[in-house]
Structures are given as structure tokens and as C-alpha cells.
């Protein structure tokens, strides 16, 4: 019988967590919780109201699935001369060696 240990990065709400991998025994805070820096939040976003919030394409932070700061991967802006993973991340539509050309 294999024993599975609950952790704060298993993408499952368990082990007394308030949300998935946040609060309770986990160091990272859930969205809506108080924060003092982005490092406090599971989402990586500590808003101007000192509350953890969801990543957005207008928060001036590279977070979520963004390829750069508020660009690429579902954001309306495409990246210029920044890290990229796909051609569609770049305004030039060319991602070479993980850099927009």
C-alpha cells in the first residue's frame, strides 16, 4: 500500500488547507487574504489594498501563464524583446530561443 503525503504544492485542498495549496498549514495565502508582499500569496499578486488576488493582464507583474509582464498567453498584449514560449507570445510572432525577436 502506497502512502500519499499531502503537501502545499499538490494542487489538492487537503491537510487543513483553506484553499487549494494555500492558508492553513501552508505558507502561501489564498486569494482574498491579507498580504504585505507578492511572496505571501499563492497567486503571486498582493494588490494595492494589501490583499492576495488573482493574476491579471494589467497588474504590472509577470504571473499566471504570462510569458512576460502582462503579455503573452491569453493577455491582449504581445511581448516585445522578452521571454517567450510560443510565437503567439510575441508582437513579432517570432519566438526564438525563448526570446521575442
Buried (B, 14 or more C-beta within 10 A) or exposed (E): EEEEEEEBEBEEBBBEBBBBBBBBEBEBBBBBBEBEEBEBBBBBBBBEEEBBBBBBBEBEBBBBEBBBBBBBBEBEBBBEEBBBEEBBBBBBEEBEEEEBB
